[in-house]
């Protein structure tokens, strides 16, 4: 999915003339709903000095840029942008997952995905594009229009688009609401304009009447989410969880997430085991 030309309200422009460090810093301070006094107190500097940095009257040291970024909980990708705007080299590397330097991380992801079989599991990037998946995931994608399966596959678009798998999701209204909330949380954390546009696109997709889409029990916000899905083998019941890397120092790893699905009943467990048994050996 390509970056959108639209910007999040108040976000410094990312094309054309580079924006001053102070504009970036002010955007993130306001996005975190902090006053200059609040941030100055958190960073243990004077409000006067912070004001001078925001207005460009003072040039922050590299250590100050990193300290402010830490206090504002700015994602690694955006910390690099702040460093560059202040005149310093980026600190956090961004490499594709197939880079030799990330061999250990890639192997860990592949091992986790494979070891989760016969249950579905997949890895996604910051924009919900599919990075990797185990052999069970294509079973859930069957029936989706080919246009939605062209790389990069966006799993949110695939899930909610009327030509995707939305028609097979029994609790679509609940699942849709869950995905929207997760997107809003990501936008609050990252201020990513691509995610803003993605949310608006998904909200425009038709949604079923709530009476035609039951609300399933067992939802625990931020922990697990029930997911019921129609397949040729019958209706499968899952709970889904999300896993992220704990303390990455690489942009790619910080933005990588793993979605894992567990069977919520014996029928689903047995159906998935039978599905795996029918596949050719990996």
LOMIKOL-673652 format. One record per residue (C-alpha): residue number from 0; residue in three letters; x negated, y, z negated. Coordinates in pm, 1 decimal, m for minus. Layout:
<atoms>
<atom NUM ALA <X Y Z>>;
...
</atoms>
This chain:
<atoms>
<atom 0 UNK <0.0 0.0 0.0>>;
<atom 1 UNK <m154.6 330.1 100.6>>;
<atom 2 UNK <m174.5 630.1 m128.6>>;
<atom 3 UNK <112.5 873.6 m107.5>>;
<atom 4 UNK <56.0 1237.6 m6.9>>;
<atom 5 UNK <286.7 1344.7 m288.8>>;
<atom 6 UNK <150.3 1431.6 m627.4>>;
<atom 7 UNK <274.6 1380.3 m977.6>>;
<atom 8 UNK <411.3 1710.5 m1115.3>>;
<atom 9 UNK <127.4 1910.0 m1263.9>>;
<atom 10 UNK <m138.6 1670.1 m1137.2>>;
<atom 11 UNK <m445.7 1824.3 m970.2>>;
<atom 12 UNK <m446.8 1771.8 m593.3>>;
<atom 13 UNK <m651.6 1474.5 m479.3>>;
<atom 14 UNK <m706.6 1587.4 m121.1>>;
<atom 15 UNK <m856.1 1900.3 28.3>>;
<atom 16 UNK <m1036.6 2143.2 m200.7>>;
<atom 17 UNK <m1179.5 1969.2 m510.2>>;
<atom 18 UNK <m1009.4 2078.8 m828.5>>;
<atom 19 UNK <m1210.3 2228.8 m1116.5>>;
<atom 20 UNK <m1274.2 2018.0 m1423.9>>;
<atom 21 UNK <m1057.0 2251.2 m1632.0>>;
<atom 22 UNK <m752.8 2179.5 m1414.0>>;
<atom 23 UNK <m801.0 1804.7 m1454.5>>;
<atom 24 UNK <m843.4 1839.3 m1828.9>>;
<atom 25 UNK <m537.2 2063.2 m1867.2>>;
<atom 26 UNK <m327.2 1817.6 m1667.6>>;
<atom 27 UNK <m421.1 1526.1 m1893.2>>;
<atom 28 UNK <m381.9 1727.3 m2214.4>>;
<atom 29 UNK <m33.0 1837.3 m2113.0>>;
<atom 30 UNK <51.6 1488.5 m1985.3>>;
<atom 31 UNK <m34.7 1352.6 m2331.4>>;
<atom 32 UNK <176.3 1632.0 m2483.2>>;
<atom 33 UNK <m109.4 1779.1 m2683.6>>;
<atom 34 UNK <m176.4 2143.6 m2759.2>>;
<atom 35 UNK <m528.3 2283.0 m2731.2>>;
<atom 36 UNK <m542.2 2278.5 m3109.9>>;
<atom 37 UNK <m438.9 1912.5 m3121.5>>;
<atom 38 UNK <m703.5 1805.1 m2871.4>>;
<atom 39 UNK <m973.1 2024.9 m3022.2>>;
<atom 40 UNK <m907.6 1868.9 m3361.2>>;
<atom 41 UNK <m917.3 1516.5 m3216.0>>;
<atom 42 UNK <m1243.2 1588.3 m3030.4>>;
<atom 43 UNK <m1394.9 1776.6 m3326.2>>;
<atom 44 UNK <m1466.2 2093.0 m3129.2>>;
<atom 45 UNK <m1337.8 2448.3 m3163.9>>;
<atom 46 UNK <m1017.7 2553.7 m2992.8>>;
<atom 47 UNK <m1211.6 2846.3 m2846.5>>;
<atom 48 UNK <m1463.8 2614.3 m2683.3>>;
<atom 49 UNK <m1187.1 2391.0 m2543.4>>;
<atom 50 UNK <m1011.6 2697.6 m2403.3>>;
<atom 51 UNK <m1334.6 2808.5 m2235.3>>;
<atom 52 UNK <m1377.0 2461.5 m2081.9>>;
<atom 53 UNK <m1020.6 2460.3 m1945.4>>;
<atom 54 UNK <m1056.4 2807.5 m1792.5>>;
<atom 55 UNK <m1399.1 2735.2 m1644.1>>;
<atom 56 UNK <m1585.2 2983.5 m1863.9>>;
<atom 57 UNK <m1784.5 2697.6 m2016.2>>;
<atom 58 UNK <m1931.6 2389.2 m1847.1>>;
<atom 59 UNK <m1886.3 2072.6 m2055.1>>;
<atom 60 UNK <m2174.7 1835.8 m2116.1>>;
<atom 61 UNK <m2146.8 1479.2 m1990.7>>;
<atom 62 UNK <m2102.8 1364.0 m2350.1>>;
<atom 63 UNK <m1819.8 1615.6 m2395.0>>;
<atom 64 UNK <m1641.5 1492.1 m2080.9>>;
<atom 65 UNK <m1656.3 1134.6 m2211.1>>;
<atom 66 UNK <m1544.9 1238.2 m2559.9>>;
<atom 67 UNK <m1242.9 1427.0 m2428.5>>;
<atom 68 UNK <m1158.0 1138.4 m2194.1>>;
<atom 69 UNK <m1169.9 895.8 m2484.9>>;
<atom 70 UNK <m948.1 1112.7 m2705.4>>;
<atom 71 UNK <m696.7 1151.2 m2421.7>>;
<atom 72 UNK <m704.0 777.3 m2344.5>>;
<atom 73 UNK <m767.4 848.0 m1976.9>>;
<atom 74 UNK <m798.8 542.2 m1746.9>>;
<atom 75 UNK <m1150.0 461.4 m1623.7>>;
<atom 76 UNK <m1069.9 559.1 m1264.3>>;
<atom 77 UNK <m963.3 905.1 m1377.7>>;
<atom 78 UNK <m1261.8 937.9 m1612.8>>;
<atom 79 UNK <m1480.9 904.5 m1307.2>>;
<atom 80 UNK <m1281.8 1184.9 m1142.2>>;
<atom 81 UNK <m1336.3 1408.7 m1446.1>>;
<atom 82 UNK <m1710.2 1336.8 m1447.0>>;
<atom 83 UNK <m1738.6 1426.1 m1078.1>>;
<atom 84 UNK <m1534.4 1743.7 m1126.9>>;
<atom 85 UNK <m1773.3 1846.6 m1405.6>>;
<atom 86 UNK <m2074.0 1786.4 m1180.1>>;
<atom 87 UNK <m2183.4 1444.9 m1305.6>>;
<atom 88 UNK <m2213.0 1105.1 m1141.8>>;
<atom 89 UNK <m1929.5 853.6 m1196.2>>;
<atom 90 UNK <m1995.1 620.4 m1488.1>>;
<atom 91 UNK <m1757.0 329.8 m1425.9>>;
<atom 92 UNK <m1808.7 106.6 m1125.9>>;
<atom 93 UNK <m1524.8 1.8 m897.3>>;
<atom 94 UNK <m1589.3 m317.6 m703.9>>;
<atom 95 UNK <m1362.3 m562.3 m522.4>>;
<atom 96 UNK <m1288.7 m875.8 m720.9>>;
<atom 97 UNK <m1489.3 m1079.6 m467.8>>;
<atom 98 UNK <m1804.6 m875.4 m539.7>>;
<atom 99 UNK <m2085.1 m1108.1 m660.5>>;
<atom 100 UNK <m2122.6 m891.8 m971.9>>;
<atom 101 UNK <m1771.3 m991.5 m1074.4>>;
<atom 102 UNK <m1820.0 m1364.5 m1015.5>>;
<atom 103 UNK <m1766.1 m1451.0 m1381.4>>;
<atom 104 UNK <m1447.7 m1244.1 m1404.5>>;
<atom 105 UNK <m1310.3 m1382.2 m1076.6>>;
<atom 106 UNK <m1382.3 m1738.5 m1182.7>>;
<atom 107 UNK <m1208.4 m1673.5 m1514.6>>;
<atom 108 UNK <m900.5 m1541.6 m1334.3>>;
<atom 109 UNK <m894.3 m1837.8 m1093.9>>;
<atom 110 UNK <m936.4 m2082.0 m1382.0>>;
<atom 111 UNK <m650.6 m1924.0 m1577.3>>;
<atom 112 UNK <m422.3 m1930.0 m1273.8>>;
<atom 113 UNK <m500.3 m2291.4 m1187.2>>;
<atom 114 UNK <m481.5 m2415.4 m1545.2>>;
<atom 115 UNK <m133.8 m2263.9 m1575.7>>;
<atom 116 UNK <3.5 m2504.1 m1312.3>>;
<atom 117 UNK <263.3 m2646.0 m1276.2>>;
<atom 118 UNK <396.2 m2309.9 m1390.3>>;
<atom 119 UNK <369.2 m1995.7 m1173.1>>;
<atom 120 UNK <100.7 m1734.9 m1243.2>>;
<atom 121 UNK <m37.3 m1445.6 m1043.1>>;
<atom 122 UNK <m281.0 m1155.0 m1070.0>>;
<atom 123 UNK <m192.8 m802.0 m955.1>>;
<atom 124 UNK <m374.9 m472.4 m913.8>>;
<atom 125 UNK <m275.5 m130.1 m1047.3>>;
<atom 126 UNK <m13.5 m82.4 m774.2>>;
<atom 127 UNK <141.5 m427.8 m820.8>>;
<atom 128 UNK <m22.4 m568.0 m509.0>>;
<atom 129 UNK <m89.3 m940.5 m520.7>>;
<atom 130 UNK <m457.5 m1018.4 m578.1>>;
<atom 131 UNK <m443.9 m1392.7 m647.8>>;
<atom 132 UNK <m189.2 m1661.2 m733.6>>;
<atom 133 UNK <m169.6 m2029.5 m812.3>>;
<atom 134 UNK <0.2 m2282.2 m584.0>>;
<atom 135 UNK <336.7 m2252.3 m758.1>>;
<atom 136 UNK <397.3 m1885.7 m671.1>>;
<atom 137 UNK <467.7 m1942.8 m297.4>>;
<atom 138 UNK <751.4 m2174.0 m405.4>>;
<atom 139 UNK <926.8 m1872.2 m556.3>>;
<atom 140 UNK <858.5 m1656.8 m251.1>>;
<atom 141 UNK <1019.9 m1897.1 m7.6>>;
<atom 142 UNK <1303.9 m1734.2 183.5>>;
<atom 143 UNK <1166.2 m1379.8 166.6>>;
<atom 144 UNK <1147.3 m1188.9 494.0>>;
<atom 145 UNK <809.4 m1220.4 664.0>>;
<atom 146 UNK <766.8 m841.5 667.8>>;
<atom 147 UNK <741.0 m843.4 287.6>>;
<atom 148 UNK <478.3 m1116.7 289.3>>;
<atom 149 UNK <224.1 m923.5 497.4>>;
<atom 150 UNK <m81.5 m819.3 298.6>>;
<atom 151 UNK <m106.9 m654.4 67.8>>;
<atom 152 UNK <204.4 m813.9 m81.5>>;
<atom 153 UNK <364.8 m580.9 m334.7>>;
<atom 154 UNK <533.3 m804.5 m589.5>>;
<atom 155 UNK <777.8 m537.7 m708.4>>;
<atom 156 UNK <896.4 m467.5 m356.1>>;
<atom 157 UNK <917.6 m841.9 m291.9>>;
<atom 158 UNK <1119.8 m891.3 m611.2>>;
<atom 159 UNK <1375.2 m613.7 m566.2>>;
<atom 160 UNK <1406.1 m558.3 m191.1>>;
<atom 161 UNK <1731.2 m700.4 m46.1>>;
<atom 162 UNK <1521.2 m890.5 211.4>>;
<atom 163 UNK <1296.0 m1026.1 m60.1>>;
<atom 164 UNK <1383.5 m1262.6 m344.0>>;
<atom 165 UNK <1629.2 m1033.1 m524.2>>;
<atom 166 UNK <1924.1 m1247.6 m414.0>>;
<atom 167 UNK <1776.8 m1547.0 m596.9>>;
<atom 168 UNK <1728.9 m1369.7 m931.7>>;
<atom 169 UNK <2024.6 m1459.5 m1152.9>>;
<atom 170 UNK <1964.4 m1181.4 m1408.5>>;
<atom 171 UNK <1868.0 m921.4 m1146.8>>;
<atom 172 UNK <2005.7 m617.8 m1332.0>>;
<atom 173 UNK <1812.3 m709.0 m1646.4>>;
<atom 174 UNK <1495.3 m794.0 m1452.4>>;
<atom 175 UNK <1522.9 m473.7 m1249.1>>;
<atom 176 UNK <1556.7 m265.0 m1564.4>>;
<atom 177 UNK <1256.4 m442.6 m1715.8>>;
<atom 178 UNK <1038.4 m368.3 m1412.2>>;
<atom 179 UNK <1147.6 m3.5 m1403.7>>;
<atom 180 UNK <1055.0 38.6 m1768.9>>;
<atom 181 UNK <713.8 m114.3 m1711.5>>;
<atom 182 UNK <655.5 119.3 m1418.6>>;
<atom 183 UNK <755.8 420.5 m1628.8>>;
<atom 184 UNK <509.8 314.0 m1898.0>>;
<atom 185 UNK <233.3 282.8 m1638.7>>;
<atom 186 UNK <314.3 625.8 m1498.4>>;
<atom 187 UNK <302.0 773.8 m1848.4>>;
<atom 188 UNK <m36.2 610.6 m1908.5>>;
<atom 189 UNK <m200.6 672.9 m1569.6>>;
<atom 190 UNK <m12.1 961.7 m1404.9>>;
<atom 191 UNK <m55.1 768.9 m1078.0>>;
<atom 192 UNK <142.6 934.0 m792.4>>;
<atom 193 UNK <155.4 606.6 m596.7>>;
<atom 194 UNK <347.2 447.6 m884.4>>;
<atom 195 UNK <579.3 749.3 m899.7>>;
<atom 196 UNK <667.9 699.4 m533.4>>;
<atom 197 UNK <699.6 322.3 m578.1>>;
<atom 198 UNK <947.5 367.6 m863.0>>;
<atom 199 UNK <1158.7 603.9 m653.3>>;
<atom 200 UNK <1155.4 356.5 m364.2>>;
<atom 201 UNK <1262.1 65.9 m585.4>>;
<atom 202 UNK <1539.2 266.4 m751.7>>;
<atom 203 UNK <1686.9 328.4 m405.4>>;
<atom 204 UNK <1733.4 m44.3 m341.2>>;
<atom 205 UNK <2090.3 m169.5 m392.0>>;
<atom 206 UNK <2159.0 m325.6 m730.1>>;
<atom 207 UNK <2438.0 m574.4 m808.7>>;
<atom 208 UNK <2720.4 m497.9 m1044.0>>;
<atom 209 UNK <2619.5 m580.8 m1399.7>>;
<atom 210 UNK <2915.5 m819.9 m1423.5>>;
<atom 211 UNK <2758.2 m1029.3 m1146.1>>;
<atom 212 UNK <2418.9 m1038.5 m1317.8>>;
<atom 213 UNK <2422.5 m1170.3 m1675.0>>;
<atom 214 UNK <2201.0 m1031.6 m1949.6>>;
<atom 215 UNK <1998.6 m1322.4 m2084.8>>;
<atom 216 UNK <1906.2 m1365.9 m2449.0>>;
<atom 217 UNK <1544.8 m1393.2 m2560.2>>;
<atom 218 UNK <1408.4 m1059.0 m2443.4>>;
<atom 219 UNK <1139.0 m908.2 m2665.7>>;
<atom 220 UNK <1027.4 m572.2 m2531.3>>;
<atom 221 UNK <659.3 m566.1 m2445.6>>;
<atom 222 UNK <614.6 m936.2 m2527.8>>;
<atom 223 UNK <833.3 m1173.9 m2325.6>>;
<atom 224 UNK <1109.8 m1138.1 m2069.2>>;
<atom 225 UNK <1363.1 m1402.3 m1955.1>>;
<atom 226 UNK <1382.9 m1468.5 m1582.8>>;
<atom 227 UNK <1633.7 m1700.0 m1414.0>>;
<atom 228 UNK <1576.4 m1796.0 m1051.8>>;
<atom 229 UNK <1771.1 m1996.1 m790.5>>;
<atom 230 UNK <1570.2 m2252.5 m593.1>>;
<atom 231 UNK <1654.1 m2557.5 m377.9>>;
<atom 232 UNK <1568.1 m2764.0 m686.9>>;
<atom 233 UNK <1827.5 m2579.4 m895.9>>;
<atom 234 UNK <1831.9 m2273.3 m1120.9>>;
<atom 235 UNK <1499.0 m2241.6 m1302.1>>;
<atom 236 UNK <1469.2 m2055.2 m1631.9>>;
<atom 237 UNK <1146.0 m1881.1 m1729.2>>;
<atom 238 UNK <1001.5 m1642.8 m1978.9>>;
<atom 239 UNK <730.8 m1412.8 m1842.0>>;
<atom 240 UNK <432.7 m1255.3 m2014.0>>;
<atom 241 UNK <160.2 m1013.4 m1906.1>>;
<atom 242 UNK <m211.1 m1038.4 m1985.1>>;
<atom 243 UNK <m477.6 m770.6 m1931.4>>;
<atom 244 UNK <m852.2 m758.6 m1991.7>>;
<atom 245 UNK <m920.1 m625.3 m2340.3>>;
<atom 246 UNK <m1227.6 m401.1 m2314.6>>;
<atom 247 UNK <m1336.8 m371.3 m1951.7>>;
<atom 248 UNK <m1609.0 m130.7 m1835.9>>;
<atom 249 UNK <m1523.1 m180.8 m1470.4>>;
<atom 250 UNK <m1235.5 2.3 m1298.3>>;
<atom 251 UNK <m1121.0 m309.5 m1111.8>>;
<atom 252 UNK <m1099.0 m519.7 m1427.9>>;
<atom 253 UNK <m917.7 m251.0 m1626.3>>;
<atom 254 UNK <m652.3 m232.1 m1355.8>>;
<atom 255 UNK <m607.4 m608.3 m1318.4>>;
<atom 256 UNK <m309.7 m777.6 m1484.9>>;
<atom 257 UNK <m195.5 m1139.4 m1494.2>>;
<atom 258 UNK <171.0 m1233.7 m1485.6>>;
<atom 259 UNK <242.2 m1580.8 m1620.3>>;
<atom 260 UNK <573.2 m1766.3 m1625.7>>;
<atom 261 UNK <660.2 m2039.9 m1875.3>>;
<atom 262 UNK <956.5 m2280.4 m1853.4>>;
<atom 263 UNK <1239.2 m2185.9 m2086.6>>;
<atom 264 UNK <1407.3 m2529.4 m2079.7>>;
<atom 265 UNK <1337.7 m2896.1 m2007.4>>;
<atom 266 UNK <1510.1 m2889.4 m1667.8>>;
<atom 267 UNK <1274.0 m2616.8 m1545.9>>;
<atom 268 UNK <970.5 m2796.2 m1685.3>>;
<atom 269 UNK <1063.3 m3120.6 m1513.5>>;
<atom 270 UNK <1152.8 m2948.1 m1185.6>>;
<atom 271 UNK <816.4 m2771.8 m1172.0>>;
<atom 272 UNK <630.3 m3092.2 m1254.5>>;
<atom 273 UNK <813.0 m3267.8 m970.6>>;
<atom 274 UNK <735.9 m2976.2 m739.1>>;
<atom 275 UNK <367.1 m3000.5 m823.1>>;
<atom 276 UNK <365.3 m3378.4 m772.5>>;
<atom 277 UNK <502.3 m3331.8 m419.8>>;
<atom 278 UNK <218.3 m3100.6 m319.5>>;
<atom 279 UNK <m102.7 m3209.4 m151.7>>;
<atom 280 UNK <m400.1 m3226.5 m391.3>>;
<atom 281 UNK <m577.9 m2891.5 m432.1>>;
</atoms>
